[in-house]
Amino acid sequence: MSSLPRRAKARIQTSVSEDDFSYISELSSASEDDKEDSVWEPQKKAPRSHKQPASKESKPKRASRVKKNTPQLSDGSEGVAVKEELNGSVAIADVDLEEKKTKSHTVHTRKTVMTKRKIAAPRNKRLKADGETAGTSNLESGCSSTEMPSTSTMQEGACKKEEEDDFTFGQSPVKKMKTEACPQGQPVKFPSSANNIKGEMEMNWDIVQVLSERTNIELWVCANIIHLLNDENTLPFIIRYRKELINNLDADSLRDVQQTLEELRAVAKKAYSTIQKIKKEGKMSECLLKALLNCKTFEELEHVSAPYKTGSKGTKAQRAKQLGLEGAAWTLLQNPAGLNLLSYIRPDVKGLSVLQDVETGVQHILADMIAKDKDTLDFIRKLCQNRCICIQSTLSKVSSKKVNEKDIDKFSLYQNFSCNIRNIHHHQVLAINRGENLKILMVKVNIPDGVKNEFCRWCIQNRWRPRGFARPELMKILHNSLDDSFKRLIYPLLCREFRAKLTSDAEKESVMMFGRNLRQLLLTSPVPGRTLMGVDPGYKHGCKIAIISPTSQILHTDVVYLHCGQGFREAEKIKRLLLNFNCSTVVIGNGTACRETEAYFADLIMKNYFAPLDVVYCIISEAGSSIYSVSPEANKEMPGLDPNLRSAVSIARRVQDPLAELVKIEPKHIGVGMYQHDVSQTLLKATLDSVVEECVSFVGVDINICSEVLLRHIAGLNANRAKNIIEWREKNGPFINREQLKKVKGLGPKSFQQCAGFIRINQDYIQTFCSQQTVSSDQSHRVAVTSSAGVEVTGEKQAKKRSKMTVDVVLKPNPLDQTCIHPESYDTAMRFLSFIGGTLYEIGKPEMKQKINSSLEKEGIEKTAERLQTSTQTLQVIMDGLSQPESFDFRTDFNKPDFKRSIMCLEDLQVGTVLTGKVENATLFGIFVDIGVGKSGLIPIRSVTEAKLSKTKKRRSLGLGPGERVEVQVLNIDVPRSRITLDLIQVL
């Protein structure tokens, strides 16, 4: 569409679905429509309000007529319209609902809402998004919305360089709400063809509003993220090429929004399925429907729907209602003077035989009403926020009988534990949950008695106060109802909510920590150009060794027995191999016998045994190498090789190119997480796969030499598409430019858009290939013409052959294909080159960087972007792509493996000794550091302060990741328990 539709024209009525509960959507959206129409009211269109509504057939056509350059009105106080609660009664049976609301200043007459499902015809749901999208995207005062089909039309403030924005290695930064009239990254209005921002589920709350509240991100950013995700955009693509739409959010923050959005949609989906089940059973009521549509969490939904589950015996309140006591309960509240409980006594009916049974039944009904009232629950939750709520854990009474004594000792810290829920750490929550699951600990939430007393006082004086004088015996029933409701219903609900919230937050933080550690590990700086010897240590079965070339080719594999009394004889074999292959770097896995193998090589190096080679060694994590060695991928890559020797090859390749080797292993097997088996496995897998895709995409791959395993992790690609790309490459030769990707089977426009910017094509290799192909193609063309002389071919087929040959001839390399610039920005890049006086052949050269810097000094990035009619973020990507050399790899700025020549023992350590080490793992309670003594030391999290972090690295949090080198001081040594406590001095 060339322009956005006018709000007044785009507003249409709620579509009526064939589903049994489609009328809920109409009722819940009525209040929003009234609210939004009062905001969007162009006065010059007022005379059209007397027009009669168009027919159903013409409705879509009216919505599609728009006027170009129509100014959009926006109010700074208006956010995304929030659904109001259902105030009117909801009819469950099939009835006609008519809504005739007329306003003096409305743009057009609203069409009468008909909910009779017999005559309801399905309408185009996508049209509904037109009106709703306009309301959700115009959120800042003074900013007129403009159409934003791509990134090349936005005017934004300056942003940081791409390398700094793409990766965040610590915790997510605190996101402050924008308060300026026109903030950086102004609200963007999507075309009316965008997907419905609220999906198919209509609740009594607005998903954009709730998403913004839970993630603390601006409303307009949340609305844009929902549209981008609905349009099947991948996170790497959004982060790099749609920065202006998400206000420069980092990867972790964007991933958090995505996960929260999926959770909200899952709640809405479950709520609708619950409504359908209850409706089929004929148990639906007005209050129940309203309560279900108000639920925002699974805990609230479970609390409301529990009594109506199939197979449930029913609650005490339901049984009392079946006896006909609901009227008595309502009378006690509304007209207590007219209530006579003696009239409800039925001697022959169980539950009504005596007055006490009647009072108990009324009490249960009142308790149920109190526990399910939204205002009451909101009050008690707000009350708990200002009080000290503690979580307590004690040793279970039955634990000593069924659980191993060693397992009980692991939870000694939590056998008499108590902590405020606002102060408890995430790792403590996970530890308590694990102890409870193992039947070692008993856990409970302690709510002070003062909360109950204040709650009961508020209910009696405000919410549940009888309308009139109530006799003492009736007030006693009401008091008993409040006590019963709090003790039996509300207190367990609050405990479940507190535990669920603590567990959810702890799991998310644990998964995020795993993701940050994994990203740091994947982005470890490669060590190219070296011949490496990988060693997989072992005792009885020997140490497996493998020597690989600088291009990762396997040169030699063998097994040596270093720890069976044959060390001297095996040393001669190792020396001969190192000299024959000119290998001076040994990579040792950190598995069984690692310490002894390290001492063996360190001793030989100290004796200068490998002269004239200057041999060094490093210790590398071998987590997951054994699993990979027996996988189908390893069998396909190294057929006929023993799985034990495959592990040695994998260990060596992890130093040469960590990213290319670690993507072959399932992320959760790499082992840099915390409580990874206790968290949601679905959430863990989704997060880690997303981190791998992010790392591989931002590093980029050379399409003509990369492996299929690496290619499948590129944004927009999967296993089938990667396989098709490799097959196309093998059949047709290397890719000349990015446009050829469109010829691959299964790679449509959307997939091409997502993956194109992360795929590189080496220009030197392509120019060599094209020069060779020019000669061979001429010869093959002459042969083809000669051979086809004796074959009868129709004119149509000859035309097709000629056209195909013409396409192949004009296919030329594009130097921009070796950069991070997306093909959608090639036109802007060419205009920028023309503006600075550069050429395509200067890409990556110092002259190009000088021209870019001189141009920015004269005019600045904002004015240059305005001149080129693009955003500053897109222009920054273009400048980075043009100035970076062809062999640029930002992983070189990260930490490399720590190569050593000597070894130290635990007994050599003394308190106060200053050492350098490498971060091995980061957790929520501390940092584990390998200081070369066989056991990792722990830096408590309290010792990691901002002043000790490296100032050269622009960190956004206090987090440290695997692979970083640190300087530490020994604080405590516990030799029997093999524990070392360290203090962080600085990050090197």
N, C-alpha and C positions, 0 to 999 in steps of 0.2 A: 504494500500500500504506500502511496506517495505521501500521505499525511495522516495524522491521527484523527479519528472521528470526533465530532463535537460531543461533549458529555450529554447534552440534552437529547441529541439524536440517538446516541448509542445506548441509552438506558432502555432496557427491555424488561419484560416481566419474567419471573422465575419459571423455568421450564417444568412441565409436569411429566414426571417419569411414569413408566408402567409399573414400577416397583410399588409394593403395598404401602410404603411409607414415604412416597414422594411428597405428600402434602406437608410433611414436617419441614422440608426445605423451603416451601413457599411461606409458611407461617414464620419461620425463623428469620427470613430475609425481609419481611415487611418493614420492621422497625428501621433497618439499615437504609432501605430505599427512601423512607420519609426523611431521614436525617441527611442523606446525601443530596436529595433534591433541594433541600433548603439551602445548601451551600452553592450548588451549581445552578444559577438562575440568571442567565443572560436576559436583560430587560428588553433588548430589541426584538426578541422572539416571542414576547408575551402575547401579541395579537393572535398567534397561531394556537393558543391554548383552547380556543373554542372548537377546533377541528374534531370531527368524529374519529374514533379509533379505526385504524385500518383493519382489514380482514387478516385472518391467520396467514393466508398465502402471501400477502404483501408485506408482512412484518419483517422478514429478513431483508427485503429490498430497501425498506426504510432505514434499517440499521446500517446498510452499506453506503448510503448516500452521505457524503461528507463534504465539507467546504474547506479548501486549502487555507493554511495560515490562520486558522481560527485561534484567537488567543484563549489560553486556559486560565481560569481563575483559580487561585490557590490561597489558602488561609494557613498561616504558620501554626495556628493552634489546632488545626485539624490533622490528625494522623490517619492511619488506616482505619476505616470505619469498623467499629466493633459491634458485633451482633448483640442486641439487647435480649434479655431473657423473655421467655414467653409469659406474658402477663394475663392474657385472656385464656378462656377455657379451650381445651383441645378436644374436639369430638373424635372418638375412636371409630364409630360406625361410619358408613358411607353417607355423608350428608353434603348439602351444598353450603359452601362458605363464600359469602360475598363481601368484598371489601371496597367500599365506595368512599374514598377520601378525596376531597377536592381542596385545592389551595388557591389563594388569590394570585400568587406570583409564580405558579409552576410553569414549566416550559411547555408541557403538553399534558393532555388528559391521560391519566393512568388507566390502563386496561383492567377491567374487572377480573379479579382472580377467581377462577372456577376450579374447584377441587373434586368435582364428581368424576370419578375415574372411568366411568362408562364412556363419557364423551370426550375425555381428555386426549388430545393428540400429541405425540412426542414432538418436541421442538429442538431446534439446534442449540445444544448446550454451549457451544463455543461462543455464540453471540453474547451469552451472559457475561463472559469475561471482559467484554468491551467496557461495560459500565464499571465493573468492579476494579478493573485494572487502572482506569483513570483516577479512581479515588485513592488507590494505594500508592500511586507513583508520584502524585503531586503533594508533597508533604512539607516543603519548606517555603516560607513566605518570601516573596520577591523573586523567585526562580521560575520563570516560565518554562513549561515542559516543551521539549522538542522531540521529534521522532528520532529514534536511535536504532537503526537496523544493523549497524556495525560500529566498530571502535573508531572509525575515522571521522566522526562528526561531533565529537565531544570536546568542550573546552575545559581543561582541568588545571589544577595547580601542579607545581613541580613535584615529582615523586623521586624516591630514592633509586639508586641504580638497581638493575634487575637482580644482580647476584645477591644483594643484601636483602631484597624483598622476598625472593623465592624461598629462602630457607630460614627457619627459626629453630634454634637448637635447644632453647630452654622452654620455660612455660609460656603459655599464650599471654601476650601483653594485655593489660587492662584496657578495654575499649570504652572511650568516653563518648557520651552522647553529644551530637553536634548541636550547638546553640546559635550559631551565626545565621544570618539571613541566607547567605549563599555559601555553604561550606565547600571544602574541597571534595570533589566528587559529587556534584549536584544531583538531585533526584532525576532519574531517567525514566521516561515513559515509554513502555514497550508498545509495539504496534498492536492493533486490536485483534490481530490474528493469533496473539500469544495464547498459550494454554491457560485454562481457568486456574487462577492462583490458589483457589481453595480446594481444588480437586472435586471429587464427586460427593464427598461427605460434607453435609451442612450441619454444624453444631451451633450451640447457643454462644459460642465464643469464636472470635476471629483468629485464624491460625497465624496471620502475620503479626498481630498484636502479641499473642502469647509467645511466639518465637522470639520477638524482640525483647520481651521481658525476661525470658529464660537465658538468653545469650548476651544480653546487654549490648545489642547492636542496633543501630538506627533502623527505623521502620522502613525507610525507602531502600536501604541496603538489603534487608530481609526480603522485601518484595521482589527485588531484582534477582536475588539468589534463587528464590523459588521459581521464577520464570526461567532462569538459565538452566536449572536442574531439570525442570519439566521439559525443556527443549533438548534434553539428553546431552548436555555439555559436560565434559569431564573436568575434574578439579584442576589438573595441570593447565588445561586450555584456559579455564576461567582465570586462574591466578596470573598467568603471563599475558594473555591477550584481551582480557576484559577487566582490567584493574579499575577503570573508572566506574564500572557498574557496581563494584563491591567495595569501593573506597579503600583500595589497597590492602585488603585483609590478607593475612598470611595463611599458609596452608593449614595449620592446626586449627585456627579460628574458623576457617571455612568448613573444615571437616566436622567441627563441633556443631555448626549450624545444620549441616546436612544430617547428622545423626539425630539431632533434636527434632528436626522436621519429620524424619521417618518415624520417630517415636510418637509424635502427635498424630500423624496420619494413621498409625497402627491403633491408637486409642479410639479415634473416630470410627475406624472400620469395625473394631470390636464392639463399640457402642451400637452401631447399626445392626450388626448381626444379633446382638442381645435383644434389641427392640423387636426384631422379626420373630425370634423364638418366643418371646413373651406374648407377642400379639397372636401368634398361632395358638397358644395355649389359652387365650381369652382372659389373661390376667392383667392386661394393660389398663392403667388409669392415668388421669391427668397429671397427678403429682409424680408418679413414677416416670412418665415420659419426660417431664421437665427435668427431673433429677438425673436421668440418663444422659440427656443432651447437655447438661451442665458439667459432666465429668471431664476432667483434663488429664487424669492419670489413671493407670491401671488399678491402683489401690482404691481410688474413689469408685471406679466402675465395679470392682469386685465387692465393695461394701454395699453398694446399692442393689446389685443384681443377685447377691448370694441367696436370699430367701426364695428366689424364683427359679433356681436351677432345677433341671429335670432330675427327678429322683429325690429331691429334698423333702423332708417330712414337714417342712413349714416351720416358721418361727412361732414363738409363743404369742406374738401379736397377731399373726395370721390365724392361729387356732381360736384366739379370742374374738376376732372379727367374724369367724364362721359361726360363733355362738350368738352373734347379733349385738355385741357390746360396743361397736364402733360409734353408734349414735350416742351412747352414754358418755363416751370419752369426749366427743365434740361438745355435748351439752355442758359438761363440767367446765369447759373453757369459755363457752359463749353465753351460757345462761345457767350458772350454777344453782340459782335459787329454784329453778324448775326441775332439778334432777332428783329423782327418787329411785335409789338403787334397789329398794325392796321389790319394786315392780318387775325386776329382771330375774328374780329367783324362780327357778324351775326345779322342784325336788327330784323329778325323774330324769333330769338331764345332767350328765357329768360335766362339771365345770360351772354349773349354775345352781347347784343344790343348796348352797348356803351363801350368806351375805359375804363372807370372806372370799369365797371363790369369785364372786362378781367383782369385788374390789380388786382382787389380784388380776383379773382379766382386763379391767379398765387400766390398771397400772401398766400392764405390758403394752397395751396399745399406745398409751401416752409416751412411754419410754421409746417405743419404735418411732413415733412421730418426731420426738425431740432429736433422736440420733440421726435422722435423715433430713433434718431441716438445714438448708444451705446457710442461712444467717446464723444459726446456732453453731454449726461447725466452723464457720468463718471466725466467730467470736472466740471459740476455744483455741483455735490455731493461733490467732493473734495474741491471745493471752499467754500461750506457751512460749511465744517468741521472746517475751520479756522476763521469763522466769528461768531458773536454773534446772534444766532437764538433764539428768545423768543417765549414762548407760553403765551397767554393772555386770561383771562376769565373775563367777566363782567356780571352784572345782566341782564337777558333777559327782554325785554320790555313787553312781554305778560305774564310773570310769575305771576305778581300780580293778574291777572284776573282769572287764572285757577288753581293756586297752593295754598295750605294752607300756611298761614303766618308763622306757626311754622316750616314748612319745609324750607321756605326761610331763616329763622334765622340759620338753621343748616349750611348753606353755606356762612355765613357772612365773613369768612376768604377769600373767593374766589370771592367776588363780585367786586373786583377791584384788581385782582391778575396778576402779571407778573413775569416770571422767565426764565432764560436761560435753554434751553432744556438739556444742559449737567449737570446742577446743580439741577434740579428738583427732588424731592424725589418720590419714587414709590407710596407711599400712597397719595401724592398730585395729581398724575396723575389719580388714581382711583377715588378720590373724585371729581375731575373736570369732569371726564367722567360720574359719577353718576348724578351730577348736570345738565349736558348737556342732559342726557337721560330723566330727569324729567322736561325738558323745563324751568329750573330755571336759567341756565347759558348759555352764548354764548361764544364759544371758537374759537380762531383763532391763527394761527402761523404767526409771524411777521418776514419777511426776509428783511434785510436792502437794501436800494436802491443801495448801493455800490456793492452788489453782482450782481444785474442786469446790472449795467453799465460795470463792468469788464467782465461779461459774454458776453454781446453784442460786446464789443471791441475785445475779443478773437475770437469770431465767424467771425467777419468781417476781421480780420487780419490773421486768420489761417484756421480754419476748413471750413468755408463757403465763403472764398474769391473767387470772380469770376476769371476764368482763362483768363485774358485779360482785356482790357479797357472796362469799363461799363459806359454808359451815366448817367448823374445825375438822370434822371427819373427812370432808372433801379436800381440805388443804393438806391433810396428812397423806391422802392418796397422791396428791400432786408432788409433795416432797419425796415420798417413796419412789415415785416415778422418776424424778430427777436423779436420785441416788442410784436406782437400778440402771437407768440409761447410761450414766457416766461409768459405773463399775462394769457393767456387762457388755456395753456396746461401744461407747465413745472411747474409753481408755484403751481397749484392745485395738481399735482403729488407729488411734494416735500412735500407739507402739509400732504397729505395722508400718505406718507412714514414716515414722522417724527411722526405723531400721531400713526400710526400702530406700529412703533418700540417702542415708549414710552409705549403704551398700552400692547404690547406683553411682554416687559421686566417687567413691573409692575405686570402683571398677573402671569408670571412665578415666580417672587420673592414672591408674595403673596401666591401662591400655595406651594412654597418651605418652606415658613415660617409656613404654616399650617401643612405641612408634618413634619417639625422639632418639632413643638409643640405636634403633635400627637404621634410621636415617644417617646418623653420625657414622655408623659402621660401614654402611654402603658407600658413603662418600669419602672413605679413607683414600688418601692420595695414592695413586698407582705407582709402581716402580717399574717403568718400562725400560727396554734396552738391556736387560740383564739376563744371563743364563742362571737359573736357580736350581738348587737341589732341595726337594721337599722330603721331609723325614716324618714318617708316622711311627712314633716310638712304640716299643713293646718289649716284653721280657722273654717268655718261653718261645713265642713264635717269631721273634726277631723284629728288627726295625725295618720297615718297608721304605725304600728310597726311590725317588723318581727325579730325573733331570729333564728340565724343559727348556726350550729355546726362547729367545726374546719374543718370538711370535706365538708362544704357548704350545709349540709342537713338542710331542714326547720324544726325547732323544734316547733315553735309557731308563730301565727299571730293574730293580734288584732287591734282594733281602740280605741284610747283614745282622749278625748276632753279636751285639756289643756288650751284653751283660751276662754272658754264659762262659766266661773265662777265655774268650777268643778275641778280646778287644784289640790286642796288638796286631794279630794277623788281619783282622778286618780293617784296621787303620791303613794298611798298605793298599787295600782295595779302594777305600774311599779316596785316598790321595791320588791314586792312578786315575780314577774317574774324574775328579776335580781338574786334574791337569789335562786330561784328554779333551775335555769339553770346555776348558778355560772358564770354569765356574768358581766364583769366589764368594757366593752368598748361600748360606744354608738356612732353610726355614724349617723349624721344629714345631710339630703340633703339641698342644698343651694337655694331651691325654695321659694315659697310663705310661709310666717310666719316663715322663718328660724331664723330671728333675735329674735323673741319672744320665739321660742322653745329653742334656745341656752341659752337665759337668764333664762328660766325656769329650765333647767338642771344645769346651772352654779350655780344658787341660792341653789338648793338642794345639790349639791356637796360641796359648801362652808359651808353649815350647817351640813355636815357629815351625811346626812340623810340616805345614803345607807350603813352605817356601818353594818357589818365589811368589806364590799367590798370597795376597793379603786377605785372608778369609775372615768374614764376619758372620754372625748368626743372629736370628731373631726368633722370638716365641710368638706363635699365632694361634688363635682359637681354632680348634678343629670341630667345634659344635656343628652337627649336621652332616659332617663329611661321611660318616659311616652309613647314614641313611641314604645319602645321595649315591654312594658307591654301588648300591644294589638296586637303584631305581632304573626304570626303563630308559630314562634320558641318558644316564651314564652308560648303559649297555649299548645304546645307539651311537653315542659319541665315541666310546672306547670299546669296540667289540673285541671279544677274545681276551681281554685283559682281566687279570684276577681282581676281584673287588677290593682286596686289601691294598693292592698297588694303585688302584684308582683313588683311594683316599690320599695317598702320598702326592699324586698328581694334583688333586684338588687343593691340598694344603699349599703347594707351591704356587698355584695359580691365584690363590687368595691374596698373595702379596703383589703379584704382577698386575692384576686387574681385579680388585676386590668386587666391584659392582658386577662385572660380567660373570664372575664365578658364584657369588652369593645369591643371585637371582635364580639359580638352578635349584636352590634349597627352599623348602617351605619355610616362610619367615619365622614361625613359632618354634622351629627347631634350632634356630641360631642361638637362642639362649641368652638374650640380653634384657630380659624382662623381670617382673616381680609378681609372684602369685599368679602366673599366667594360666595355671590350670584351675584356678578358683573363679576366674572372671567369665563373663559371657563369651563363649567361643565364637558365636556369630559376630559379635562386636569386634572381638580381637582379630578375626580373619579379615573382616572388611577393612579395618583400620590399617593393618599391616600390608595388605594387598594394595591399598591406596598409597601408602608411603613408598612402596617399591615402584609403583607406576609413576609417582611424582619424581623420584630420584632418577629413574631411567629416562624419563621424558626430558627433564631439565638438563641432564648431561648430554642427551642426544645420541643418536646412533648413525653410523655410516651404512646406508641401506644396501650398499653393494658388497660389504664384507661382514656384516654382523650376523650372529647366529639366530636361529629361529626362536630359541628360548628367550634371548634378550629382546627380540623384536615383539614378542607377544605381550610384553609389559609396557609398550608405548601406548600413550593415551589414544583411545579410539580404536585400538587393535585388540584382537583376541587370538586364541590358538589357531582357529580356522583361517582367519585373515593373514596371520603371519605365515602359515603354511602355504597359502596361495601366493603370497609375495615371493617366497623362496622358490616355489615352483615356476613362477613367471620369470624370475631372474635366471634360473637354470635353463629355461627354454628359449628365452629371447635375449639373453645377455644382460649386462648391467643396465641400471636405470640411467638415462641421460639427464633427465630433469624430473622435478616433482610431479609435473603434469602426467607423466606416464603411470603414476600410481592409480589414476582413474581407470586404467585399462585392466587392472587386476580384478579378478572375479570376487564379488562380495564386498568390494570397497566402494561404497556409494558416496554421494556428496557429503553426507554428514560425517562419515568415517574419515574421509579425506580432509575435511575441515579440522577435525580434532587432532589428527596425527601429522599433518603436513609440516607444521612448524617445528616439530621435534625430530624430523628426519633430515639427515645431512647427505649431500652428494659431493664427494671429493672431486674438485675440478681438474686437478692434475691427472688423476686416473682416467677421468672421462675424456679429456683432450687427447690423451694417448690412445684410448680405445677408438675414438672417432676418427683419428687420422689413419688408423689401421683399417677401419671399416670402410672408409671412403674408397680405397683401392679395390678391396674385395667386393664391395657392392656393385661397382661398375662392371667387374668381370662377371659376377653372378647374374647381373641384369642382361648382359649380352648372351650368356648361355641360356637364360630362361627364354629370351625372344626366339633364339634359334630352335630350341627344343619344342616350342609351342607352335612352330610353323606347320607341323603335321597333325596337329590336334584341332578338332573342331570346337571352337569356343564361341558362345553367343556374345553379341555386342555388349550386353548388360554386364556379363562377367568380366569382360576386358575393361570396361569402365571402372568397375569396382577395384580391379587390380591396379589400374593406373592411379586411382585416387588414393589407394592405400600406400602405393609407392611414393606418391607426392608427399603424403603426411610424414613418412619416414625420412624423406630427404630434408624437409624443412625443420625437422626436429633438431634443435640446437641446445647445447648446455646453457644454463643460466647461472652466472656467478652468485646470484642471490640465494641459490639453493644450498650453498655451503654455510649459510648464516642462520641465526635464530629468527629472522624476519619471516612472518607468515605470508603466504602468497596473496592473501587478501590485502596486504599493505604494500605490495610491490609497486603499484602505481604511485603511492605516496613516497616510497623510497626513491623512485626515479626522479620525482619532482624535487625531493630534498637534495639528491646528488646534483641536479641541475642548478639548484639554488646556491650550493656551496662551491660549484665548479669542479666537482669530482667525477670520476668515471668508475665503471664496474671493475676495471682491471686494477684499481687502487684499493680494493677492499682488503682490509686487514693489514695494510701497510702504514708506516709512520706518517706518510704524506696525508693519508686520509684522516688520521687523528688530528693532525695539525689544522687541516681545513675545517673540521668540525669544531674544534676549540676556538678558532678565530671567528667563526660564524656566530657561535654562542656568545662570545665576548661583545660582539657588536650589537646583537639584537636580543639575546636571551632566549631560553627555551619556550617561554609562554608565547611571546610574540611570533617566534618561528612556527610554533604549532598552529597559531591562529592564521598565519599566512598560508600554511599548507592545508588548512581546514581539517585538522585532526586533533587528537588529544595529546597532552604532554606525555601520558604514559605510553601511547603507541609510538610517539616520536622518540622516546627514550629507548624503547626496544630497537627501533631502526638504527639509532646512533650506536648502540652497543653492538648490533650485528655488523655494521659497516666497519667499526674500529677494531673489533677482535680479530686476531690472526687466525689463519685457517686451522692451525693445530691447537687452538685455545681449548683448555679444559680447566674449569674453575676448581676442580678437585685438587689441583696442585697447591691451592692455598690451605688445604686441610693437612692434618698431621699424617706423617709417614710412619711406618713401623720403626720401632726402636732397635737398632742394630747394636750388638754387644760383642765383647771379646773376652769378658771374664764373668765370674759368678760369685755370689755372696750367699752365705747360709744364715738361717734364722738365729743360730747361736752367736753369729758375729755382730748382731744388732745390739745397740745400747740406747737407752733413753736419752733423747736430745740429739741423736744423729740426724743429720740433714741429708736427704736422698732425693733423687729424681726418679719418677716412675710414670707409668702410663695408666690412664683410667681404663679399667676393665669392664665395669658395669656401674650404672647409676640407678639408685632406688629412691623412694620417697623419704627414707630415713638416713641415707648417707651415700658416700661414693666409695666404691671398691677400687683400690689402686694396686697394680702389680709393681712391686719395688724390687723384683728379681731375687727373692729369697724362697720362692716356692709357694708361699702363702700370701694372699692379697691382704693388704691392710685396709682399714675402714676409716674414712674421714667422716665424722658425724656431720649431719646436715647443718647444725648450728655453727660449724666452723667455716662454712662456705659463705663468705660475705662479699659484698660488692667491691670493697677496696682491694681484695685479693685477686680479683679477676683481671684478665689481660685487657689493657686499655686499647691495644692495637686492634683487637677484634671487637667489633661493635655488637655487643650482646644486648639482647632484649630481656634477659632474665638471668637468674643466678644458677642456671642449670649447667652441668658439665656432662659431656658425652663420651662414649667409648673412643679410645684412640688418642685423646688429648694428653699431652705431657704436662706434668705438674711437679712442683718442688714441695716436698713435705718434710715434716719433722716428727720423729718417733716420740709419742707421748707415753705409751704403755705397751709392755710385752707380756703376754700370758702364754708361756711356752707349753704348759700341759694342755691347754685348750687350743693352742696354735692360733691365738688371736693377737692382732697388732692394731693399736689405735694410733692414728696419725692426725696431725694438724696441718692444714693447707697453708703454705707460705705464699705461693703465687702460681699462676698458670703461665707456663712457658710458651 
